[in-house]
Amino acid sequence: MQLQKTWPHSKKKLRRLDKIVQQTSGIKMSALPYSGAAGGVAASLTALCNAQSVNGIDFFLDTIQFTQQLQNAGIVITGEGALDAQTLEGRSL
């Protein structure tokens, strides 16, 4: 219930922060790839620290050499409760 009361205020503050960062860095954080609901820190680091944003699941799978690991696996167990639209957009399982 508390989130419902504070969300409109927070959303306004985030829009203001986005505007200030754009004025100072020339980068609109809300328009950056991978800056959605869970990407606030990534967007900030990209805009303010010249970090590179990447697709999280692709980075993770490459880092753990998933394709090679999968070839040796007899079974794969995932942690996601359901496959949905976010899964199709690159959300990890």
Residue frames as a rotation matrix with the C-alpha (Angstrom) as fourth column:
MET 1
0.567 0.824 0.000 0.00
0.824 -0.567 0.000 0.00
0.000 0.000 -1.000 0.00
GLN 2
0.384 -0.490 -0.783 2.84
0.235 -0.768 0.596 2.40
-0.893 -0.413 -0.180 0.82
LEU 3
-0.650 -0.665 0.367 4.36
0.490 0.002 0.872 2.00
-0.581 0.747 0.325 -2.66
GLN 4
-0.046 0.729 0.683 1.08
0.974 -0.120 0.193 3.08
0.223 0.674 -0.704 -4.24
LYS 5
0.816 0.362 -0.450 1.22
0.501 -0.831 0.242 6.31
-0.287 -0.423 -0.859 -2.26
THR 6
0.259 -0.820 -0.510 4.86
-0.045 -0.537 0.842 7.10
-0.965 -0.196 -0.176 -2.97
TRP 7
-0.116 -0.373 0.920 5.16
0.818 0.490 0.302 5.91
-0.564 0.787 0.249 -6.59
PRO 8
0.699 0.369 0.613 3.72
0.682 -0.601 -0.416 9.04
0.215 0.708 -0.672 -8.30
HIS 9
0.898 -0.422 -0.124 6.13
-0.302 -0.797 0.523 11.20
-0.320 -0.432 -0.843 -6.26
SER 10
0.105 -0.900 0.422 9.09
0.070 0.430 0.900 8.90
-0.992 -0.065 0.108 -7.04
LYS 11
0.218 0.046 0.975 8.23
0.926 0.304 -0.222 8.78
-0.307 0.952 0.023 -10.73
LYS 12
0.960 0.156 0.233 8.25
0.217 -0.940 -0.265 12.60
0.177 0.305 -0.936 -10.86
LYS 13
0.616 -0.788 -0.008 11.66
-0.442 -0.354 0.825 12.71
-0.652 -0.505 -0.566 -9.12
LEU 14
0.007 -0.618 0.786 13.09
0.477 0.693 0.540 10.14
-0.879 0.371 0.300 -11.54
ARG 15
0.572 0.245 0.782 11.91
0.815 -0.272 -0.511 12.19
0.087 0.931 -0.355 -14.52
ARG 16
0.971 -0.239 0.020 13.59
-0.238 -0.954 0.180 15.24
-0.024 -0.180 -0.983 -12.98
LEU 17
0.287 -0.906 0.310 16.82
-0.176 0.269 0.947 13.32
-0.942 -0.327 -0.082 -12.42
ASP 18
0.174 -0.160 0.972 16.71
0.850 0.523 -0.066 12.13
-0.497 0.837 0.227 -16.03
LYS 19
0.862 0.212 0.461 16.33
0.433 -0.781 -0.450 15.73
0.265 0.587 -0.765 -17.20
ILE 20
0.793 -0.609 -0.007 19.23
-0.465 -0.613 0.639 16.97
-0.394 -0.504 -0.769 -15.02
VAL 21
0.088 -0.779 0.621 21.53
0.206 0.624 0.754 14.17
-0.975 0.062 0.215 -16.21
GLN 22
0.400 0.113 0.910 20.59
0.905 0.105 -0.411 14.92
-0.142 0.988 -0.060 -19.82
GLN 23
0.985 -0.012 0.170 21.40
0.016 -0.986 -0.166 18.61
0.170 0.166 -0.971 -19.32
THR 24
0.567 -0.811 0.145 24.79
-0.608 -0.293 0.737 17.86
-0.556 -0.506 -0.660 -17.78
SER 25
-0.256 -0.713 0.652 25.90
-0.082 0.688 0.721 14.84
-0.963 0.131 -0.234 -19.82
GLY 26
-0.415 0.190 -0.890 23.83
-0.894 -0.267 0.360 15.06
-0.169 0.945 0.281 -22.98
ILE 27
-0.881 0.079 -0.467 22.54
-0.063 0.958 0.280 11.54
0.470 0.276 -0.838 -22.34
LYS 28
-0.045 0.936 0.349 18.85
-0.942 -0.155 0.297 10.80
0.332 -0.316 0.889 -21.75
MET 29
-0.796 -0.373 0.477 18.94
-0.557 0.759 -0.336 7.85
-0.237 -0.533 -0.812 -19.35
SER 30
-0.038 0.884 0.466 15.34
-0.353 0.424 -0.834 6.83
-0.935 -0.197 0.296 -20.01
ALA 31
0.721 0.286 -0.630 16.16
-0.671 0.064 -0.739 6.34
-0.171 0.956 0.238 -23.70
LEU 32
-0.343 -0.935 -0.097 19.18
-0.939 0.336 0.081 4.10
-0.043 0.118 -0.992 -23.16
PRO 33
0.206 0.359 -0.910 18.91
-0.406 0.878 0.255 0.41
0.890 0.317 0.327 -24.03
TYR 34
-0.102 -0.156 -0.982 18.57
0.593 0.783 -0.186 -1.86
0.799 -0.602 0.012 -20.99
SER 35
-0.931 -0.228 0.284 17.48
-0.051 -0.690 -0.722 1.05
0.360 -0.687 0.631 -18.77
GLY 36
-0.069 0.993 -0.094 14.03
-0.087 0.088 0.992 -0.32
0.994 0.076 0.081 -17.96
ALA 37
0.779 0.587 0.220 12.60
-0.241 -0.043 0.970 -1.24
0.579 -0.808 0.108 -14.58
ALA 38
0.856 -0.494 -0.153 15.75
0.414 0.478 0.775 -2.95
-0.310 -0.726 0.614 -13.30
GLY 39
0.275 -0.791 0.546 18.18
0.911 0.033 -0.411 -0.82
0.307 0.611 0.730 -15.27
GLY 40
0.966 0.195 0.168 18.37
0.141 -0.946 0.291 2.36
0.216 -0.258 -0.942 -13.23
VAL 41
0.546 -0.835 -0.067 21.84
-0.041 -0.107 0.993 1.74
-0.837 -0.540 -0.092 -11.92
ALA 42
-0.073 -0.566 0.821 23.06
0.844 0.404 0.353 0.65
-0.531 0.719 0.448 -15.35
ALA 43
0.539 0.341 0.770 21.58
0.737 -0.633 -0.235 3.76
0.407 0.694 -0.593 -16.96
SER 44
0.978 -0.191 -0.086 23.20
-0.103 -0.796 0.596 5.99
-0.182 -0.574 -0.798 -14.34
LEU 45
0.233 -0.952 0.201 26.60
0.195 0.248 0.949 4.37
-0.953 -0.182 0.243 -14.80
THR 46
0.047 -0.156 0.987 26.28
0.988 0.155 -0.022 4.64
-0.150 0.975 0.161 -18.59
ALA 47
0.725 0.355 0.590 25.34
0.498 -0.862 -0.094 8.32
0.476 0.362 -0.802 -18.45
LEU 48
0.941 -0.246 0.232 27.69
-0.336 -0.751 0.569 9.45
0.035 -0.613 -0.789 -15.70
CYS 49
0.331 -0.852 0.406 30.66
-0.408 0.259 0.875 7.08
-0.851 -0.456 -0.262 -15.83
ASN 50
0.052 -0.268 -0.962 30.83
-0.999 -0.028 -0.046 6.19
-0.015 0.963 -0.269 -19.51
ALA 51
-0.476 -0.125 0.871 30.00
-0.312 0.949 -0.034 2.55
-0.822 -0.288 -0.491 -18.73
GLN 52
-0.743 0.228 -0.629 28.80
-0.589 0.224 0.777 0.24
0.318 0.948 -0.032 -21.48
SER 53
-0.038 0.812 0.583 25.33
-0.763 0.353 -0.541 -1.29
-0.645 -0.466 0.606 -21.16
VAL 54
-0.819 -0.189 -0.542 24.89
-0.503 0.691 0.519 -4.81
0.277 0.697 -0.661 -22.44
ASN 55
0.303 0.902 -0.307 22.09
-0.616 0.432 0.659 -7.33
0.727 -0.011 0.687 -22.55
GLY 56
0.048 -0.299 0.953 22.30
-0.990 0.116 0.086 -8.98
-0.136 -0.947 -0.291 -19.13
ILE 57
0.716 0.266 0.646 21.36
-0.284 0.956 -0.078 -12.51
-0.638 -0.128 0.760 -20.09
ASP 58
0.896 -0.434 -0.093 23.72
0.033 0.273 -0.962 -12.55
0.443 0.858 0.259 -23.08
PHE 59
0.133 -0.875 0.466 26.59
-0.759 -0.392 -0.520 -11.31
0.637 -0.284 -0.716 -20.90
PHE 60
0.179 0.015 0.984 25.83
-0.881 0.447 0.153 -13.84
-0.438 -0.894 0.093 -18.18
LEU 61
0.905 0.239 0.351 25.50
-0.087 0.914 -0.397 -16.80
-0.416 0.329 0.848 -20.57
ASP 62
0.686 -0.725 -0.067 28.75
-0.126 -0.027 -0.992 -15.87
0.717 0.689 -0.110 -22.34
THR 63
0.080 -0.675 0.733 30.57
-0.927 -0.322 -0.195 -15.43
0.367 -0.664 -0.651 -19.02
ILE 64
0.103 0.009 0.995 29.62
-0.701 0.710 0.066 -18.89
-0.705 -0.704 0.080 -17.77
GLN 65
-0.758 -0.392 -0.522 30.12
-0.652 0.424 0.628 -20.45
-0.025 0.816 -0.577 -21.21
PHE 66
-0.100 0.861 0.498 26.54
-0.666 0.314 -0.676 -21.68
-0.739 -0.400 0.542 -21.13
THR 67
0.547 0.331 -0.769 26.52
-0.826 0.360 -0.433 -23.22
0.133 0.872 0.470 -24.60
GLN 68
-0.336 -0.765 -0.550 29.46
-0.538 0.635 -0.554 -25.45
0.773 0.109 -0.625 -23.72
GLN 69
-0.825 0.064 0.561 27.96
-0.519 0.305 -0.798 -26.27
-0.222 -0.950 -0.218 -20.31
LEU 70
0.161 0.987 -0.002 24.61
-0.852 0.137 -0.505 -27.12
-0.498 0.083 0.863 -21.88
GLN 71
0.217 -0.140 -0.966 26.20
-0.776 0.576 -0.258 -29.66
0.592 0.806 0.016 -24.22
ASN 72
-0.713 -0.577 -0.399 27.41
-0.189 0.706 -0.683 -31.63
0.676 -0.411 -0.612 -21.17
ALA 73
-0.661 0.507 0.554 24.18
-0.706 -0.168 -0.689 -31.31
-0.256 -0.846 0.468 -19.17
GLY 74
-0.911 0.411 -0.035 21.69
0.389 0.884 0.257 -34.13
0.137 0.221 -0.966 -18.79
ILE 75
0.194 0.976 -0.101 18.99
0.954 -0.164 0.252 -31.81
0.229 -0.145 -0.963 -17.46
VAL 76
-0.788 -0.356 0.501 18.48
0.266 -0.932 -0.244 -28.05
0.554 -0.059 0.830 -17.08
ILE 77
0.051 0.773 -0.632 16.48
0.998 -0.024 0.051 -26.60
0.024 -0.633 -0.773 -14.18
THR 78
-0.431 -0.156 0.889 15.42
0.351 -0.937 0.006 -22.96
0.832 0.314 0.458 -14.36
GLY 79
-0.803 0.065 -0.592 14.43
0.566 -0.228 -0.792 -20.50
-0.186 -0.972 0.146 -11.64
GLU 80
-0.843 0.532 -0.080 11.72
-0.528 -0.791 0.310 -18.64
0.102 0.303 0.948 -13.54
GLY 81
-0.511 0.730 0.453 8.13
-0.145 0.447 -0.883 -19.49
-0.847 -0.517 -0.123 -12.68
ALA 82
0.503 0.731 0.461 6.80
0.443 0.240 -0.864 -18.97
-0.742 0.638 -0.203 -16.19
LEU 83
-0.692 -0.581 0.428 7.84
0.664 -0.281 0.693 -18.10
-0.283 0.764 0.580 -19.70
ASP 84
0.433 0.855 -0.287 6.25
0.662 -0.518 -0.542 -14.79
-0.612 0.045 -0.790 -20.69
ALA 85
0.910 -0.019 0.414 6.79
0.312 -0.627 -0.714 -11.63
0.273 0.779 -0.564 -22.73
GLN 86
0.706 -0.694 0.142 9.76
-0.667 -0.584 0.462 -10.60
-0.238 -0.421 -0.875 -20.56
THR 87
0.282 -0.588 0.758 11.43
0.151 0.807 0.571 -13.92
-0.947 -0.047 0.316 -21.31
LEU 88
0.558 0.009 0.830 11.20
0.819 0.155 -0.553 -13.13
-0.133 0.988 0.079 -25.03
GLU 89
0.907 -0.217 0.362 12.86
-0.109 -0.949 -0.297 -9.75
0.408 0.230 -0.884 -24.34
GLY 90
0.067 -0.989 -0.128 15.95
-0.131 0.119 -0.984 -11.38
0.989 0.083 -0.122 -22.83
ARG 91
0.360 0.081 0.930 14.97
-0.919 -0.143 0.368 -11.88
0.163 -0.986 0.022 -19.20
SER 92
-0.647 -0.705 -0.291 17.02
-0.634 0.709 -0.308 -14.70
0.423 -0.015 -0.906 -17.76
LEU 93
0.401 0.754 -0.521 15.45
-0.327 0.649 0.687 -17.97
0.856 -0.105 0.506 -16.78
